[in-house]
Amino acid sequence: MTGREMLTELLGHLAAVDPSNDNLRNHQEEIWNSVVNVIPVMMPYASALFNQRAVGDRPAVVPTHSKNLAFISQFVEMPFDMVFTEQYSIRAAQVAVYTFLGIPLSQLTTLHHYEKDPKILARATKTMFR
Ligand SMILES: Cc1cc2nc3c(=O)[nH]c(=O)nc-3n(C[C@H](O)[C@H](O)[C@H](O)COP(=O)(O)OP(=O)(O)OC[C@H]3O[C@@H](n4cnc5c(N)ncnc54)[C@H](O)[C@@H]3O)c2cc1C
């Protein structure tokens, strides 16, 4: 996307939730004319989390036999959970703390298995063919 396209999208989102009588949409030209520059920023490593990996490439949060060492954040292996999300980082920290404090992992924040929820699957299918 160019900077202009990004700003167009942002203004679209903001206009959709702008409750004022004089909607932001009416001022697009004015905003365009006042913007000096919008420089898109590349994040070349942002997709590294999605790199193909084999079991064992990333450590478990608490490695086997570890009593005081844990790994957190995005490059740990947690079955089923989805990388890139804030939940992934939070859950990794939760797993580490709960393990060392002896709190049963059954008390971790529940992971929703949306892939087994018929209502969600039906909505996803509908969206796919929209
Ligand atoms: C553009 C973008 C959009 C996103 N959108 C979403 C979204 O909509 N929903 C969602 O769930 N997730 C989203 N994410 C992902 C989410 O932001 C991250 O997965 C999450 O913030 C990671 O949290 P973290 O605490 O593990 O790591 P970080 O937030 O990366 O924190 C790591 C911290 O460690 C610091 N650090 C690094 N090295 C050192 C060092 N040597 N010494 C001291 N400090 C150090 C860093 O400065 C940083 O503050 C998005 C990410 C990006 C980049």
The ligand as an ORCA input file, in Angstrom:
! r2SCAN-3c Opt
* xyz 0 1
  C       1.828     -4.236     13.098
  C       1.413     -5.251     14.136
  C       0.069     -5.457     14.375
  C      -0.337     -6.380     15.325
  N      -1.688     -6.567     15.551
  C      -2.084     -7.444     16.491
  C      -3.481     -7.612     16.775
  O      -4.344     -6.963     16.183
  N      -3.828     -8.517     17.714
  C      -2.893     -9.236     18.403
  O      -3.275    -10.035     19.255
  N      -1.588     -9.100     18.146
  C      -1.155     -8.221     17.227
  N       0.191     -8.061     16.972
  C       1.150     -8.902     17.688
  C       1.383     -8.446     19.106
  O       1.577     -7.041     19.123
  C       2.649     -9.126     19.632
  O       2.546    -10.517     19.421
  C       2.797     -8.895     21.133
  O       2.821     -7.507     21.400
  C       4.100     -9.500     21.609
  O       4.218     -9.203     22.992
  P       5.522     -9.568     23.757
  O       5.383     -8.970     25.121
  O       5.774    -11.034     23.679
  O       6.706     -8.908     22.952
  P       6.966     -7.368     22.671
  O       5.698     -6.564     22.807
  O       7.705     -7.336     21.377
  O       7.875     -6.956     23.881
  C       9.227     -7.296     23.919
  C       9.935     -6.167     24.637
  O      11.281     -6.539     24.907
  C      12.101     -5.436     24.634
  N      13.455     -5.955     24.392
  C      13.919     -6.623     23.308
  N      15.201     -6.936     23.462
  C      15.569     -6.475     24.677
  C      16.788     -6.497     25.415
  N      17.882     -7.080     24.948
  N      16.794     -5.925     26.634
  C      15.679     -5.342     27.134
  N      14.504     -5.282     26.487
  C      14.450     -5.844     25.269
  C      11.474     -4.764     23.439
  O      11.864     -3.429     23.340
  C       9.997     -4.900     23.777
  O       9.506     -3.821     24.551
  C       0.626     -7.127     16.053
  C       1.984     -6.902     15.817
  C       2.377     -5.988     14.866
  C       3.856     -5.772     14.654
*
